[in-house]
Amino acid sequence: MDIQRIRSDFPMLNGKTMQSHPLIYLDNAATTFKPYCVLDAIAQYYTDMTSNAHRGDYDLSYQVDHAFEGARARVASFLHAQPKEIVFTSGASEGLNLVAQGYGSMFLQAGDIVLTSESEHASCVLPWMKVCEERRAQLQFIRLREDGCIDMEHLRSIMSERVKVITLAMISNVLGYEAPIAEICALAHAYGAIVVVDGAQSVPHMPIDVQALDCDFLSFSAHKLCGPTGIGALYGKYALLDAMMPLHWGGGSNARYDMCGNILLKDPPFKFESGTPNIEGVLGMKAAIDYLETIGMDEIHAHEQMLHRYIIDGLMQMDHIIVYNADCEGAIITFNVKDVFAQDAATYFNANGIAVRSGQHCAKLLLDYLDTSATVRASLYFYNTIEEADRFLAVCANANMQSCLDVYF
């Protein structure tokens, strides 16, 4: 992979500085930079194609319809799904909420069980907390192993016919470990349960085949894979989508309705897409997927694994650095500087031109497991370099209570 050529595709990587240092961006799990082709796709919609989708009877509207549904087909092929199984959403969170409300609120009964884990993002847990409360179902937690991975032995031991839903991230947004989704799906289906996958941290980083995984739903955000913010997609098996109710009601989702309250919804995915869609976001997401696939998802994953191992090997030589996921093979490195509050450490990295995230990372249940109030997270993407990794390690080597305090004084 020609990293320097790739970096030239990103305006944010062309000479940007932070605190008088060349910018090193290691917060890719939060959001990613956008290549020129994505910006061009958004601009082209506004300069050459502006009109609504699925609303007009004129040439310009037809062009937008064609491009919009072409983007749906592109997302489907990216996931090895069918276009009718792809619902456009505002992002992973909306997709996960749609399943909880549209499926869980309809089919969960009193005494049913929904399984998740302590390592999940809030968007994977909170919607099911509310639905379980409303439906008098139970939300239970699969134990984590000592290394932070899903404890499959515990999962097998608690499976029963009462378990109706398992909701998990394919890759944890804090610890970065990959859950064995295909194995979990096979186990769940043997008991008649469905599996809802948070794909926010997996879809941007590796090849995803929903058919091979046999997951029932998978949700992701475009902005984590070089696309625009405010757009994402939910994959769902068509029979499940067909049985669900939408979150939003309005124009575009219904075939007809009358004053007596009779409503005929359109078939999936359109019944879930009320109102004017985020057209420029959809077209930008398609451009981002096209761009990623010209590089190759296998190549992206391999590059991130190499950088991750390189950084972890360096951090493990530093006695003052606590690493929480040394055995992770993904793009996330979660750590703390001994005796330094995570936010103070992040401020120190910022003073040295390095963007990392500190805090609880929307996974507040994990803090007791990690026995800390907050962590620092460095997250990689394919445009990060060995030189950036060396600079990051050099800054880590000098991180201590005094150097972090010096930032403030």
Salt bridges, closest charged atoms under 4 A:
ASP9 OD2 - ARG5 NH1 3.49
ASP27 OD1 - ARG377 NH2 3.67
GLU69 OE2 - HIS54 NE2 2.94
GLU69 OE1 - ARG72 NE 2.75
GLU94 OE2 - HIS248 NE2 3.07
GLU133 OE1 - LYS130 NZ 3.13
ASP147 OD2 - ARG145 NH2 2.64
GLU183 OE2 - ARG156 NH1 2.92
ASP214 OD2 - HIS189 ND1 3.17
ASP214 OD1 - LYS237 NZ 2.84
ASP216 OD2 - HIS189 NE2 2.81
ASP216 OD1 - LYS237 NZ 3.28
GLU273 OE2 - ARG72 NH1 2.80
ASP290 OD1 - ARG74 NE 2.53
ASP290 OD2 - LYS286 NZ 2.73
GLU293 OE1 - ARG74 NH2 2.53
GLU304 OE2 - HIS205 ND1 2.87
ASP313 OD1 - ARG309 NH1 3.35
GLU388 OE2 - ARG7 NH1 3.23
